Amino acid sequence: MAISELPIFSMLRTKMQWHQERQRLLAENVANADTPQFRPRDLVQPSFDKPAPVAMAVGLTRTDPGHIAGMGFAPEKFRPERPGGFETRPAGNAVTLEDEMLKVASNQMDYQQASTLYAKGLGLVKTALGKR
């Protein structure tokens, strides 16, 4: 199993992909701030409570009882979230620029945090393996 396929790295990768997709949706919301009848969209946060279903089960051969059994995780699908209760303008547009920009800033900070954790984790694993 590759180092990057460890469950913690898989979850961090999924989280970073979620933040990238959310950034795209938030940018679309801001871009359509003056479009009549436009409703802002957002994504439901991925849940890591239970393991994601494995797309394909491939067993690894354990040549020593001390070897760790391999696990696979498939990336989760992101669902759009339609929050209720919009503040709607006379043209029917429900985008509030202040709220969207706060979401953009928060999303950026969360993405940076996840990418830093990913990089630090890889560094720790490499140090443990003596690759540094």
C-alpha positions in Angstrom: 0.0 0.0 0.0 1.3 3.4 -0.9 1.9 5.9 2.0 -0.7 8.3 0.5 -3.4 5.6 0.6 -3.3 5.4 4.4 -6.8 6.2 5.8 -5.9 9.5 7.4 -4.3 10.7 4.1 -7.3 9.5 2.2 -9.6 11.4 4.4 -7.5 14.6 4.2 -7.4 14.2 0.4 -11.2 13.9 0.3 -11.5 16.9 2.6 -9.3 19.0 0.3 -11.2 17.9 -2.8 -14.4 18.9 -1.0 -13.0 22.4 -0.3 -11.9 22.8 -3.9 -15.4 22.0 -5.1 -17.0 24.2 -2.5 -14.7 27.1 -3.5 -16.0 26.6 -7.1 -19.6 26.8 -6.0 -19.0 29.8 -3.7 -17.3 31.6 -6.6 -20.3 30.8 -8.8 -22.6 32.3 -6.1 -20.6 35.5 -6.0 -20.4 35.7 -9.7 -24.2 35.5 -9.9 -24.9 38.0 -7.2 -26.9 40.2 -9.6 -28.6 37.5 -11.6 -32.4 37.5 -11.2 -33.9 34.5 -9.5 -30.5 33.0 -8.6 -30.3 30.9 -5.4 -26.9 30.4 -3.7 -25.7 26.8 -3.4 -23.4 25.1 -1.0 -22.1 21.6 -0.3 -22.9 19.2 2.5 -19.7 18.4 4.4 -18.3 14.9 4.0 -18.9 12.6 6.9 -16.0 10.5 8.1 -18.1 8.6 10.8 -18.1 5.4 8.8 -15.7 4.2 6.2 -16.6 4.9 2.6 -17.6 1.9 0.5 -14.7 0.3 -1.2 -15.0 0.5 -5.0 -13.0 -2.7 -5.6 -11.8 -5.2 -3.1 -8.3 -6.3 -3.8 -6.6 -8.4 -1.1 -2.9 -8.0 -0.4 -0.7 -11.0 0.3 0.7 -10.9 3.8 4.0 -12.6 3.8 4.6 -12.0 7.5 2.2 -12.0 10.4 3.6 -8.6 11.4 2.4 -7.0 8.2 -0.6 -4.7 8.4 -3.7 -5.7 6.3 -4.5 -3.3 3.5 -7.7 -1.2 3.3 -9.1 0.8 0.4 -11.3 3.9 0.5 -13.2 5.4 -2.4 -13.7 9.2 -2.4 -17.1 10.3 -1.3 -19.5 12.0 -3.6 -20.4 15.5 -2.7 -24.0 16.5 -2.6 -25.1 20.1 -3.0 -26.9 21.6 0.0 -29.9 23.9 -0.5 -30.2 25.9 2.7 -33.7 27.2 3.5 -34.6 30.7 4.4 -33.0 33.1 1.9 -32.9 36.8 2.2 -34.3 37.6 -1.3 -34.1 40.9 -3.1 -36.9 42.2 -5.3 -35.3 40.7 -8.4 -35.5 37.3 -6.8 -31.8 37.0 -6.1 -30.9 35.4 -2.7 -27.1 35.9 -2.7 -25.7 37.9 0.2 -22.2 38.9 -0.7 -21.1 39.4 2.9 -22.1 35.8 3.8 -20.6 34.4 0.6 -17.3 36.2 1.2 -17.2 34.9 4.8 -17.7 31.4 3.5 -14.9 31.8 1.0 -12.5 33.0 3.6 -13.4 30.2 6.0 -13.2 27.6 3.2 -9.7 28.9 2.3 -8.5 28.6 5.9 -9.9 25.1 6.3 -8.3 24.0 3.0 -4.9 25.4 4.1 -5.2 23.6 7.4 -6.0 20.2 5.7 -3.1 20.6 3.2 -0.7 21.5 6.1 -1.8 18.4 8.0 -1.4 16.3 4.9 2.2 17.6 4.3 3.2 17.3 8.0 1.8 13.7 8.1 3.7 12.7 5.0 6.8 14.2 6.6 6.3 12.2 9.8 5.9 9.0 7.8 8.9 9.7 5.7 11.0 10.4 8.9 9.7 7.2 10.5 10.8 5.2 7.4 14.2 6.9 7.3 13.6 8.6 3.9 14.6 12.1 5.1 
